[in-house]
C-alpha cells in the first residue's frame, strides 16, 4: 500500500462510535465481570455488575491487577483511585467510557 492510500474506515463511519480512546461502557463492564468470575471460579452470569467490588472479594492487590488488565485490554490508563471511586463493574464501565474533560 502506498502512502497516499488511507487505512481504516472513513471519518463519517466513525461518528457513531465511542469517543476516540474511550472504550464502550458495556465492554468494560463485561471485561470486569469476566475477570471477577475467573478469580472467583464461577460463571460470569453469577457475578452481578451492580454488586460492590469489595463484596466480591476485590482487595488492594486485586485492584492493582484489575487496573493493569483494564489498561492492557482497552488502552486507557486506569488508576486504583478510579476503581475505589467507581466501585462496581457497572460504575467503572461508565467512568472509563465517559468523555475526558476538555484539555485532558
WOFENJO-V377802 format. One line per field, one symbol per residue. ss: DSSP state (H for helix, E for strand, L for the rest). Layout:
# WOFENJO-V377802
ss=???
This chain:
# WOFENJO-V377802
ss=LLLLLLLLLLHHHHLLLLLLLLLLHHHHHHHHHHHHHHHHLLLHHHLLLLLLHHHHLLLHHHHHHHHHHHHHHHLLLLLHHHHHHLLLHHHHHHHHHLLLLLLL
